[in-house]
């Protein structure tokens, strides 16, 4: 086996690895989202590769893993694989991304259509044989349809973790550690940080909401469309009675994909009840209703860089509150609100009068879980990616007795 790190090396974003056996297979093909300046194509996209590829396998639909896939179809086409909901969510995100990037987009609508036509769905634990290499997807517990990718070739097994979560959430069971792993490509987003117990985060969220509602305000929950919005409405449904809950933005379409693929959900009946008791905003009147009375509003975008959430912010009643449940990249509106009480709207910097805070609902595994995962798989080599602290974490694992490396983009590793 030979591994080429084409993206997410010593950084978060544009995940992409070329895995060479008797096949040349891309694992993920994502974009790096930049804020604060207009990024060049070289800054956004994976490192270029010269070889023809035989296949592409996608771990999950988030744009930092899937966002460059349509570009594959500006050249001789290739077959790609993943779970069915992964393809449906990715297609939704590509279309939205294309509108945002406009003429700067590295692909066009025809390339999205070509990608959709070359897709073959897989289910968890199904083996895909390409040449002499077998590939298997394992539930990663991250978002709907997310998967770890296992490749087996000539008696050796490589596991690409993608993004994963080991503990249960409202929506998904935690990932189970696969057996018999010789080589491990491991995400390390939170290698230097733990996450609170999910139960404690839920209690804190509900307490803040009830306090705000009692004071006559509304709570705006800016949330990622994929995964976080669905979890939030499930939590709200389980804990709040008599308080209207509104869902707006792309979260609505993604939630319908969740409802259509309930076999990937831990408790589909409860999520269906939560969705049907949530007001899917469909008109300007719905938006007025959401801010005219005490309510909870779950709306994109999660970092307040666009979407209906910015509009809601400008119409919140006194005594309202913003609660972020996801990571905000420095330079985004979410980061400005939390750190400076400022927001940029239409090129103007405005003061934010309502209080804002952050409660950790990460869908990634934390530091202890990462170390435990390495110990349980006990691989011959650990290849770290998707983190800002990969070099330091590799040194830590090396001191524990593991052969750990943190490749930069463009590096090649022979196994």
C-alpha positions, 0 to 999 in steps of 0.5 A: 500500500502507498498513501498520498496525503492530498488534503487535511494534512496538518489542517482541518478541511479539504480531506483527501487521501489517495490509497494505492494498492492494485487500485488507485482510490481516493478517500474523500475529495473535499473543499477547505472553506476560508473566511476573512479573504477571498481564497484562491483555488489552490487554497481551497482544493486538494493537492493535484494528482497526476495519476488516473484513479480507479474509484472514489469512496466518500466517508460522509457528506460534509463539504470539507470531505465531499465538496470537490467531487463534482470537479472529478467529472470535468475530466474522464469520469470515475465511479464513486461509492458511499451510503445512499443518504451521503450521496443525497445530502452531498448533492444538496450541498453541492447545489447550494455551494455552486450558487454561493461560489458562482463563476468562481466554482470549480464545477458546474451543474452538469458536473453535479449531474454526472457525479450523481449518475456515476454513484453506487450506494453501499450499506454498512458492512457490505464488501466492495471488491475492486480488483484485488482490494476489498473495501468495507464501510463501518458506521462512524456515528458522526452524521446520517450515513457517515462511514469509516472506510476499511481497505484490505489488500494482500492480507493487510488492512487500512482503516480511514476513520473519516470524522467519527463519534464514539459516544451515542447522541440523540440521532446516532449510536457511537462508532464501534472500533473495528478489529484487525487494523494494520494501518490507521488514518485517523482524524484528530480534530480534537486531539487536545480537547475533551467534550462534555458529556452530552447529557450535561450539554442537553441539560444546560441548553434546556435550562438556558432556553427555559430561562429565556422563554420565562423572560419573554424572549426567544432563543435563536440556535444557529445550527449546521444544516446536516446533523446538528439541526436534526439533533437539536429539534430532537432534544427540544421535542424531548424536553420542551412542552408548549413552546413553538419550535421553528426550523428554517434554512437548508435544515428542512430539506436535510431533515426530510432526507433523514426521515426518508432514511430512518434505518440510519437513525438510532430512534427513528420513531422519536425523530419522526415525532420531533420533526412533525411537531416542529414548524418547518418555516415556509413563508415570511409569515412563519418568520414573523410568527417565530419572532413575535412570540417566545419561541425557539428557532433552529436555523442555518447558517451555523456560523452565521455566515448567511442563511435565515439566521442573520435575518432572525438576529435582526428581529429578535425581541428584547430578552432573547438569546443566541446559543451556538452549539457548533464550532465557529471558525475565527473570522466568521460572524459566529466568532465575531458575535461570541468574541466581539459582540459584532456582526457583519451584514451587507458589508457593515459591522453592527453591534449585537445587543442580545447575549450569546454563548456556546454549548459544546455539542460536537459530533467528533470524538474528543482527546481521550476517545482518540487515544482509546481508539488507537490503543484498541486498534493497535495499528502498525502505523498511525497517520494523523490528519484533519487537525491543527495539532497533528504534529504534537499529537503524533509526538504524544502517540510516539511516546506511548509506543506507537509509530505515528506520523502527521503528514503534510499535504503532498507527502507520500507514505509507503506501507 
